[in-house]
């Protein structure tokens, strides 16, 4: 173990901490990002080399078999409000671990799925948040490859936010005069000047050629708009 900090507690639950089970590429990246955002993380993996590697980076890092209820209870996993099952290649371990977390009554369980069938089983077990990192990343990269957008995030129901260069026909006039929403079905929500950070866009914002903008709208509309840049 490393960083012997005790996760904050309230009414017997560790509400400011997250347990991440499975410290492969996805779990490791997730756990490190959580720590960077000042969230205390208990990382669990069966591989001693992985545990040793991350022992100085996470709040606590433990070698344990997450399919064993006693092992998880000894680590007080049942006290957490949030847990992530990041096990990918061992489907049996993923399912058994998720089942234990659900039986503990943990309020928010995320689990990585490697296929639609795997995801269906996790959902049937009661996992509240099933994620498909490889599939989702593949979709995201496909959008980036196909268009001229600089970054892309898609939400539910075909809604997306895109970071892109502005097209020529909205330059040098206030956004309210460009009729960008009427003409393209998107909204410019933020703008970045060279050497500055992003700021919210307003109807009075005037976009310049060397600016970067973030637009929001239906997925296809944002793609079409980014192709104009």
URDA-V397757 format. One record per residue. N is the residue number from 1. RES is the residue in one small letter. PHI is phi as a letter, one per 30 degrees, with the letter a starting at -180 (999 if undefined). Layout:
n: [N:N]
res: [RES:RES]
phi: [PHI:PHI]
//
This chain:
n: [1:2:3:4:5:6:7:8:9:10:11:12:13:14:15:16:17:18:19:20:21:22:23:24:25:26:27:28:29:30:31:32:33:34:35:36:37:38:39:40:41:42:43:44:45:46:47:48:49:50:51:52:53:54:55:56:57:58:59:60:61:62:63:64:65:66:67:68:69:70:71:72:73:74:75:76:77:78:79:80:81:82:83:84:85:86:87:88:89:90:91:92:93:94:95:96:97:98:99:100:101:102:103:104:105:106:107:108:109:110:111:112:113:114:115:116:117:118:119:120:121:122:123:124:125:126:127:128:129:130:131:132:133:134:135:136:137:138:139:140:141:142:143:144:145:146:147:148:149:150:151:152:153:154:155:156:157:158:159:160:161:162:163:164:165:166:167:168:169:170:171:172:173:174:175:176:177:178:179:180:181:182:183:184:185:186:187:188:189:190:191:192:193:194:195:196:197:198:199:200:201:202:203:204:205:206:207:208:209:210:211:212:213:214:215:216:217:218:219:220:221:222:223:224:225:226:227:228:229]
res: [x:x:x:x:x:x:x:x:x:x:x:x:x:x:x:x:x:x:x:x:x:x:x:x:x:x:x:x:x:x:x:x:x:x:x:x:x:x:x:x:x:x:x:x:x:x:x:x:x:x:x:x:x:x:x:x:x:x:x:x:x:x:x:x:x:x:x:x:x:x:x:x:x:x:x:x:x:x:x:x:x:x:x:x:x:x:x:x:x:x:x:x:x:x:x:x:x:x:x:x:x:x:x:x:x:x:x:x:x:x:x:x:x:x:x:x:x:x:x:x:x:x:x:x:x:x:x:x:x:x:x:x:x:x:x:x:x:x:x:x:x:x:x:x:x:x:x:x:x:x:x:x:x:x:x:x:x:x:x:x:x:x:x:x:x:x:x:x:x:x:x:x:x:x:x:x:x:x:x:x:x:x:x:x:x:x:x:x:x:x:x:x:x:x:x:x:x:x:x:x:x:x:x:x:x:x:x:x:x:x:x:x:x:x:x:x:x:x:x:x:x:x:x:x:x:x:x:x:x]
phi: [999:b:h:d:c:d:e:d:b:a:h:i:c:c:d:c:b:b:c:c:c:j:c:d:e:d:d:d:d:d:d:d:d:d:d:d:c:i:c:d:b:c:c:b:a:d:d:d:d:d:d:d:d:c:d:c:c:c:d:b:b:b:d:a:c:d:d:c:d:d:d:d:d:d:c:i:d:d:d:d:d:b:b:b:c:c:d:c:d:c:d:d:d:d:d:d:d:d:d:d:d:d:d:d:i:d:d:b:c:c:b:d:c:c:a:d:d:e:d:d:d:d:d:d:d:j:d:d:b:c:c:b:e:d:d:d:d:d:d:d:d:d:d:d:d:d:c:c:d:c:a:a:b:c:c:d:h:i:c:b:b:b:c:a:d:d:d:d:d:c:d:i:b:e:e:d:d:d:h:d:d:d:d:c:i:b:b:d:c:a:b:b:d:e:i:b:d:d:b:d:d:b:e:d:d:c:d:c:d:c:d:c:b:c:b:b:l:d:e:d:d:d:d:d:d:d:d:d:d]
//
